[in-house]
Amino acid sequence: LELSKRRGRDESVDVNRIFDLKGRTVIITGASKGIGKDIATFLAEAGANVVMIARSKEKLEQAAEDIRSCGGNVLPVSADLTDVDQFPKLVRRIRDHFGTIDVLINNAGLNIPKKAEDVTTEDWDKVLDINLRSVFFFSQAAGKAMIEQQRGKIINMSSQMAFVGYYKRAAYSSSKGGITQLTKALAIEWAPHDIQVNAIAPTFIETALTKPMFADKTFRDEVLSRIPLGRLAKTEDLFGAVLYLATNASNMVTGQTICVDGGWTVW
C-alpha cells in the first residue's frame, strides 16, 4: 500500500485480481493427455471453466473425470481437429453451455520426425493440418464469438523450432514458424476488438510420452548441451506463461511469442 501511495495511487494493486481466472471459460485442444491435460488441470484448479477437446472420447472422458474428482468444472468435447468445418458448431455449443468464450489455447500438435529427404506428402499434410490449419480455423471460429463479446484471448502453442533449425523437423518447424507469424497476423486484425493473440514456444518437455525418446542418452545429452539452464522443461514450467497470457496481467500484450526454452534460442 505504501509503495502504491508513493506512485500516486490510492489503492494497492490486487495481484489476485490481475491473475484471476475464476468463472472464465477456457478451451484447450489436445487436452486428453500429456501437456494438454496438465494445463487443463492447472486451469481448472485456478477456477476456470475448462473445455477439453481431443479426438479420443474414452481418454477425454477419463481425463475430465480426473479433474472433476478434484472439484474442477470441465466440459469434455470429442472432436477431430482435421474436420475444420465442425468448429463453428463446437464454438456455439461451448458458448451456449458456459455463456462466454474467454480464452482459447491451441495446444494440439503433431510431429513426425524424419530426415527431410524422407518426408512424404502424407507426412507433411498430417503435421500441417493439425499444427497450423486447425489452429487457424479454430481461432477463426472462436474469434468470431470473441469479436461479438469485444474481448478474448488466444494462446497458440508454438515451439523453439519456430526460431531455430533442428534435425528431422522440416515439417514441424515449418508449421511452428507459421504459428508464430499467424499469431502476429491475428493480433493485428483483432486488436480493435480487445482480443489479445499470443503464443508460447517451449523447448523439449519431459513427460511420460516423451520419456522413451530421452532414453537415448546420446540424444538427451545433445539436447541438454543446447539448453543453457541445463535441463529439460517440465509441463509446470509452462504454467506461468499460460496464466499470464490468459489473464488481465497481459491485457497490453499481443502478437508476442514467449520462449520457454531454458535459453536455447539465446545462442
Contacts in CASP RR format, 6 or more apart in sequence:
PFRMAT RR
TARGET T0000
AUTHOR 0000-0000-0000
METHOD contacts of the structure
MODEL  1
LELSKRRGRDESVDVNRIFDLKGRTVIITGASKGIGKDIATFLAEAGANV
VMIARSKEKLEQAAEDIRSCGGNVLPVSADLTDVDQFPKLVRRIRDHFGT
IDVLINNAGLNIPKKAEDVTTEDWDKVLDINLRSVFFFSQAAGKAMIEQQ
RGKIINMSSQMAFVGYYKRAAYSSSKGGITQLTKALAIEWAPHDIQVNAI
APTFIETALTKPMFADKTFRDEVLSRIPLGRLAKTEDLFGAVLYLATNAS
NMVTGQTICVDGGWTVW
1 11 0 8 1.000
1 12 0 8 1.000
3 12 0 8 1.000
4 10 0 8 1.000
4 11 0 8 1.000
4 12 0 8 1.000
4 13 0 8 1.000
17 248 0 8 1.000
18 247 0 8 1.000
18 248 0 8 1.000
18 249 0 8 1.000
19 243 0 8 1.000
19 244 0 8 1.000
19 247 0 8 1.000
19 248 0 8 1.000
19 249 0 8 1.000
20 247 0 8 1.000
20 248 0 8 1.000
21 43 0 8 1.000
21 46 0 8 1.000
21 47 0 8 1.000
21 48 0 8 1.000
21 243 0 8 1.000
21 246 0 8 1.000
21 247 0 8 1.000
22 46 0 8 1.000
22 47 0 8 1.000
22 48 0 8 1.000
23 47 0 8 1.000
23 48 0 8 1.000
23 49 0 8 1.000
24 47 0 8 1.000
24 48 0 8 1.000
24 49 0 8 1.000
24 100 0 8 1.000
24 102 0 8 1.000
24 103 0 8 1.000
24 246 0 8 1.000
25 48 0 8 1.000
25 49 0 8 1.000
25 51 0 8 1.000
25 94 0 8 1.000
25 98 0 8 1.000
25 99 0 8 1.000
25 100 0 8 1.000
25 101 0 8 1.000
25 102 0 8 1.000
25 103 0 8 1.000
26 43 0 8 1.000
26 48 0 8 1.000
26 49 0 8 1.000
26 50 0 8 1.000
26 51 0 8 1.000
26 102 0 8 1.000
26 103 0 8 1.000
26 104 0 8 1.000
26 105 0 8 1.000
26 246 0 8 1.000
27 51 0 8 1.000
27 53 0 8 1.000
27 94 0 8 1.000
27 101 0 8 1.000
27 103 0 8 1.000
27 104 0 8 1.000
27 105 0 8 1.000
27 142 0 8 1.000
28 36 0 8 1.000
28 39 0 8 1.000
28 40 0 8 1.000
28 43 0 8 1.000
28 50 0 8 1.000
28 51 0 8 1.000
28 52 0 8 1.000
28 53 0 8 1.000
28 105 0 8 1.000
28 107 0 8 1.000
29 53 0 8 1.000
29 54 0 8 1.000
29 81 0 8 1.000
29 105 0 8 1.000
29 106 0 8 1.000
29 107 0 8 1.000
29 108 0 8 1.000
29 134 0 8 1.000
29 138 0 8 1.000
30 36 0 8 1.000
30 52 0 8 1.000
30 53 0 8 1.000
30 54 0 8 1.000
30 81 0 8 1.000
30 107 0 8 1.000
30 108 0 8 1.000
30 109 0 8 1.000
31 37 0 8 1.000
31 39 0 8 1.000
31 40 0 8 1.000
31 50 0 8 1.000
31 52 0 8 1.000
31 53 0 8 1.000
31 54 0 8 1.000
31 60 0 8 1.000
31 63 0 8 1.000
31 107 0 8 1.000
32 52 0 8 1.000
32 54 0 8 1.000
32 55 0 8 1.000
32 56 0 8 1.000
32 59 0 8 1.000
32 60 0 8 1.000
32 62 0 8 1.000
32 63 0 8 1.000
33 54 0 8 1.000
33 59 0 8 1.000
33 63 0 8 1.000
33 209 0 8 1.000
34 207 0 8 1.000
34 208 0 8 1.000
34 209 0 8 1.000
34 235 0 8 1.000
35 107 0 8 1.000
35 205 0 8 1.000
35 207 0 8 1.000
35 235 0 8 1.000
35 238 0 8 1.000
36 107 0 8 1.000
37 52 0 8 1.000
37 63 0 8 1.000
37 66 0 8 1.000
38 207 0 8 1.000
38 235 0 8 1.000
38 236 0 8 1.000
39 105 0 8 1.000
39 107 0 8 1.000
39 235 0 8 1.000
39 238 0 8 1.000
39 239 0 8 1.000
39 242 0 8 1.000
40 50 0 8 1.000
40 52 0 8 1.000
40 63 0 8 1.000
40 67 0 8 1.000
40 74 0 8 1.000
41 66 0 8 1.000
41 67 0 8 1.000
41 70 0 8 1.000
42 236 0 8 1.000
42 239 0 8 1.000
42 242 0 8 1.000
42 243 0 8 1.000
43 50 0 8 1.000
43 242 0 8 1.000
43 246 0 8 1.000
44 50 0 8 1.000
44 67 0 8 1.000
44 70 0 8 1.000
44 71 0 8 1.000
44 72 0 8 1.000
44 73 0 8 1.000
44 74 0 8 1.000
45 70 0 8 1.000
45 72 0 8 1.000
46 243 0 8 1.000
47 72 0 8 1.000
47 73 0 8 1.000
48 73 0 8 1.000
48 103 0 8 1.000
48 246 0 8 1.000
49 73 0 8 1.000
49 74 0 8 1.000
49 75 0 8 1.000
49 98 0 8 1.000
50 67 0 8 1.000
50 72 0 8 1.000
50 73 0 8 1.000
50 74 0 8 1.000
50 75 0 8 1.000
51 74 0 8 1.000
51 75 0 8 1.000
51 76 0 8 1.000
51 77 0 8 1.000
51 94 0 8 1.000
51 98 0 8 1.000
52 60 0 8 1.000
52 63 0 8 1.000
52 64 0 8 1.000
52 67 0 8 1.000
52 74 0 8 1.000
52 75 0 8 1.000
52 76 0 8 1.000
52 77 0 8 1.000
53 60 0 8 1.000
53 77 0 8 1.000
53 78 0 8 1.000
53 79 0 8 1.000
53 81 0 8 1.000
53 90 0 8 1.000
53 108 0 8 1.000
54 60 0 8 1.000
54 63 0 8 1.000
54 76 0 8 1.000
54 78 0 8 1.000
54 79 0 8 1.000
54 108 0 8 1.000
55 78 0 8 1.000
55 79 0 8 1.000
55 80 0 8 1.000
55 81 0 8 1.000
56 78 0 8 1.000
57 76 0 8 1.000
57 78 0 8 1.000
60 76 0 8 1.000
60 77 0 8 1.000
60 78 0 8 1.000
61 76 0 8 1.000
63 76 0 8 1.000
64 74 0 8 1.000
64 75 0 8 1.000
64 76 0 8 1.000
67 74 0 8 1.000
68 74 0 8 1.000
75 94 0 8 1.000
75 97 0 8 1.000
75 98 0 8 1.000
77 90 0 8 1.000
77 93 0 8 1.000
77 94 0 8 1.000
79 86 0 8 1.000
79 90 0 8 1.000
80 86 0 8 1.000
81 108 0 8 1.000
81 130 0 8 1.000
81 134 0 8 1.000
81 138 0 8 1.000
82 129 0 8 1.000
82 130 0 8 1.000
82 133 0 8 1.000
82 134 0 8 1.000
84 133 0 8 1.000
84 134 0 8 1.000
84 137 0 8 1.000
84 138 0 8 1.000
87 137 0 8 1.000
87 138 0 8 1.000
87 140 0 8 1.000
87 141 0 8 1.000
87 142 0 8 1.000
88 141 0 8 1.000
88 144 0 8 1.000
90 141 0 8 1.000
91 101 0 8 1.000
91 141 0 8 1.000
91 142 0 8 1.000
91 144 0 8 1.000
91 145 0 8 1.000
94 101 0 8 1.000
95 101 0 8 1.000
95 145 0 8 1.000
100 149 0 8 1.000
101 142 0 8 1.000
101 145 0 8 1.000
101 146 0 8 1.000
101 149 0 8 1.000
101 152 0 8 1.000
102 151 0 8 1.000
102 152 0 8 1.000
102 153 0 8 1.000
103 152 0 8 1.000
103 153 0 8 1.000
103 154 0 8 1.000
103 155 0 8 1.000
103 246 0 8 1.000
104 138 0 8 1.000
104 139 0 8 1.000
104 142 0 8 1.000
104 143 0 8 1.000
104 153 0 8 1.000
104 154 0 8 1.000
104 155 0 8 1.000
105 154 0 8 1.000
105 155 0 8 1.000
105 157 0 8 1.000
105 242 0 8 1.000
105 246 0 8 1.000
106 134 0 8 1.000
106 135 0 8 1.000
106 138 0 8 1.000
106 139 0 8 1.000
106 154 0 8 1.000
106 155 0 8 1.000
106 156 0 8 1.000
106 157 0 8 1.000
106 179 0 8 1.000
107 157 0 8 1.000
108 130 0 8 1.000
108 134 0 8 1.000
109 130 0 8 1.000
109 131 0 8 1.000
109 157 0 8 1.000
110 126 0 8 1.000
110 127 0 8 1.000
110 130 0 8 1.000
110 131 0 8 1.000
111 127 0 8 1.000
111 169 0 8 1.000
111 171 0 8 1.000
111 172 0 8 1.000
112 119 0 8 1.000
112 123 0 8 1.000
112 126 0 8 1.000
112 127 0 8 1.000
112 171 0 8 1.000
112 172 0 8 1.000
113 168 0 8 1.000
113 169 0 8 1.000
113 172 0 8 1.000
114 123 0 8 1.000
114 168 0 8 1.000
115 167 0 8 1.000
115 168 0 8 1.000
116 168 0 8 1.000
116 170 0 8 1.000
119 170 0 8 1.000
119 171 0 8 1.000
123 171 0 8 1.000
124 171 0 8 1.000
127 171 0 8 1.000
127 172 0 8 1.000
127 175 0 8 1.000
128 171 0 8 1.000
128 174 0 8 1.000
128 175 0 8 1.000
131 172 0 8 1.000
131 175 0 8 1.000
131 176 0 8 1.000
131 179 0 8 1.000
132 175 0 8 1.000
132 178 0 8 1.000
132 179 0 8 1.000
132 182 0 8 1.000
135 156 0 8 1.000
135 179 0 8 1.000
135 182 0 8 1.000
136 182 0 8 1.000
139 154 0 8 1.000
139 156 0 8 1.000
139 182 0 8 1.000
139 186 0 8 1.000
139 197 0 8 1.000
142 154 0 8 1.000
143 152 0 8 1.000
143 154 0 8 1.000
143 190 0 8 1.000
143 195 0 8 1.000
146 152 0 8 1.000
146 154 0 8 1.000
146 190 0 8 1.000
146 193 0 8 1.000
146 195 0 8 1.000
147 190 0 8 1.000
147 193 0 8 1.000
147 195 0 8 1.000
150 193 0 8 1.000
150 194 0 8 1.000
151 193 0 8 1.000
151 194 0 8 1.000
151 195 0 8 1.000
152 194 0 8 1.000
152 195 0 8 1.000
152 196 0 8 1.000
153 195 0 8 1.000
153 196 0 8 1.000
153 197 0 8 1.000
153 198 0 8 1.000
153 245 0 8 1.000
153 246 0 8 1.000
153 250 0 8 1.000
154 186 0 8 1.000
154 195 0 8 1.000
154 196 0 8 1.000
154 197 0 8 1.000
154 198 0 8 1.000
155 198 0 8 1.000
155 199 0 8 1.000
155 200 0 8 1.000
155 242 0 8 1.000
155 245 0 8 1.000
155 246 0 8 1.000
156 179 0 8 1.000
156 182 0 8 1.000
156 183 0 8 1.000
156 197 0 8 1.000
156 198 0 8 1.000
156 199 0 8 1.000
156 200 0 8 1.000
157 179 0 8 1.000
157 199 0 8 1.000
157 200 0 8 1.000
157 202 0 8 1.000
158 176 0 8 1.000
158 177 0 8 1.000
158 179 0 8 1.000
158 180 0 8 1.000
158 183 0 8 1.000
158 199 0 8 1.000
158 200 0 8 1.000
158 201 0 8 1.000
158 257 0 8 1.000
159 172 0 8 1.000
159 173 0 8 1.000
159 176 0 8 1.000
159 179 0 8 1.000
159 201 0 8 1.000
159 202 0 8 1.000
160 201 0 8 1.000
160 202 0 8 1.000
160 203 0 8 1.000
160 259 0 8 1.000
160 261 0 8 1.000
160 264 0 8 1.000
160 265 0 8 1.000
161 169 0 8 1.000
161 172 0 8 1.000
161 173 0 8 1.000
161 176 0 8 1.000
161 177 0 8 1.000
162 173 0 8 1.000
162 176 0 8 1.000
162 177 0 8 1.000
162 178 0 8 1.000
162 179 0 8 1.000
162 180 0 8 1.000
162 201 0 8 1.000
162 257 0 8 1.000
163 177 0 8 1.000
163 180 0 8 1.000
163 201 0 8 1.000
163 259 0 8 1.000
163 265 0 8 1.000
164 264 0 8 1.000
164 265 0 8 1.000
165 173 0 8 1.000
166 173 0 8 1.000
176 201 0 8 1.000
179 199 0 8 1.000
180 199 0 8 1.000
180 201 0 8 1.000
180 257 0 8 1.000
183 197 0 8 1.000
183 198 0 8 1.000
183 199 0 8 1.000
183 255 0 8 1.000
183 256 0 8 1.000
183 257 0 8 1.000
184 255 0 8 1.000
186 195 0 8 1.000
186 197 0 8 1.000
186 255 0 8 1.000
187 196 0 8 1.000
187 197 0 8 1.000
187 198 0 8 1.000
187 254 0 8 1.000
187 255 0 8 1.000
188 255 0 8 1.000
190 197 0 8 1.000
191 254 0 8 1.000
195 254 0 8 1.000
196 245 0 8 1.000
196 250 0 8 1.000
196 251 0 8 1.000
196 253 0 8 1.000
196 254 0 8 1.000
196 255 0 8 1.000
197 254 0 8 1.000
197 255 0 8 1.000
198 245 0 8 1.000
198 250 0 8 1.000
198 253 0 8 1.000
198 254 0 8 1.000
198 255 0 8 1.000
198 256 0 8 1.000
198 257 0 8 1.000
198 258 0 8 1.000
199 255 0 8 1.000
199 256 0 8 1.000
199 257 0 8 1.000
199 258 0 8 1.000
200 238 0 8 1.000
200 241 0 8 1.000
200 242 0 8 1.000
200 245 0 8 1.000
200 257 0 8 1.000
200 258 0 8 1.000
200 260 0 8 1.000
201 257 0 8 1.000
201 258 0 8 1.000
201 259 0 8 1.000
201 260 0 8 1.000
201 261 0 8 1.000
201 265 0 8 1.000
202 233 0 8 1.000
202 237 0 8 1.000
202 238 0 8 1.000
202 260 0 8 1.000
202 261 0 8 1.000
203 227 0 8 1.000
203 232 0 8 1.000
203 233 0 8 1.000
203 260 0 8 1.000
203 261 0 8 1.000
203 262 0 8 1.000
203 263 0 8 1.000
203 264 0 8 1.000
204 210 0 8 1.000
204 214 0 8 1.000
204 223 0 8 1.000
204 232 0 8 1.000
204 233 0 8 1.000
205 232 0 8 1.000
205 233 0 8 1.000
205 234 0 8 1.000
205 235 0 8 1.000
205 237 0 8 1.000
205 238 0 8 1.000
206 214 0 8 1.000
206 232 0 8 1.000
206 233 0 8 1.000
206 234 0 8 1.000
207 235 0 8 1.000
213 219 0 8 1.000
214 220 0 8 1.000
214 223 0 8 1.000
214 232 0 8 1.000
220 232 0 8 1.000
223 232 0 8 1.000
224 230 0 8 1.000
224 231 0 8 1.000
224 232 0 8 1.000
226 264 0 8 1.000
226 267 0 8 1.000
227 261 0 8 1.000
227 262 0 8 1.000
227 263 0 8 1.000
227 264 0 8 1.000
228 262 0 8 1.000
228 263 0 8 1.000
228 264 0 8 1.000
228 266 0 8 1.000
228 267 0 8 1.000
229 262 0 8 1.000
229 263 0 8 1.000
230 262 0 8 1.000
233 260 0 8 1.000
233 261 0 8 1.000
233 262 0 8 1.000
237 260 0 8 1.000
238 260 0 8 1.000
241 258 0 8 1.000
241 260 0 8 1.000
243 249 0 8 1.000
244 250 0 8 1.000
244 258 0 8 1.000
245 253 0 8 1.000
245 258 0 8 1.000
259 265 0 8 1.000
END
